Structure formats: structure tokens, C-alpha cells
Amino acid sequence: ADRLNLDGDVMWTLTELVIPDAPHLRFPVYFGAGGRVRLNQKNPALPDNAFGVRVPFGLAVAPTETSIDAFIEIAPSLLVYPDIDVGSDFTLGIRMYPFSR
């Protein structure tokens, strides 16, 4: 890869969808705010490094008795250094919460 993105976000649950046929699953709808650091490793067409902010929005599926979830998320981003640049990320993933639930 030509670059490495490091993202860190704080998330807040807006609401949880209730699905009566899935009583052992939670469906939180969330948004967040965070930062991004982009490290350019090899591509001379890109700036050496960049940083900015991002605002993720997503939906997770979490079993009530475990500390993992699966999620789908979109996150608009704004890089502010060294140049202004906008973008967005689309992510499907699995998260583990080792110190909660």
C-alpha cells in the first residue's frame, strides 16, 4: 500500500432499532467524531503526511451476551494539513470490546 490511515473516533448511540423477532440482538444506530492521520509511505504524488477530522455514521448488530459487534459505516472526512481535502470512507467490519459489557 502507498499510505496508512490511522483513525480514532468517539462514538455516541443515537437510538437502538427494536426488532421483535431478534430479542437477543441489539441494533444501535450511532454517530461519532474523530481524527485521522494519513502516513504516506511510497507514493510521490501524495503529500508526505496529512491529518484531519472525520464524522462516522453507522449501524451495528450486537448479540446481547457478547462483547463483539458487526457494523456498517460511512464517514465523511476533511483533511486540513498540509492541504484541504475532502473524502469519505465506507466500512464493513467487526469490533471487539475487551473491557466492557
Secondary structure, 3 states (H helix, E strand, C coil): CCEEEEEEEEEEEEEEECCCCCCCEEEEEEEEEEEEEEEECCCCCCCCEEEEEECCEEEEEEECCCCEEEEEEEEEEEEEECCCEEEEEEEEEEEECCCCC
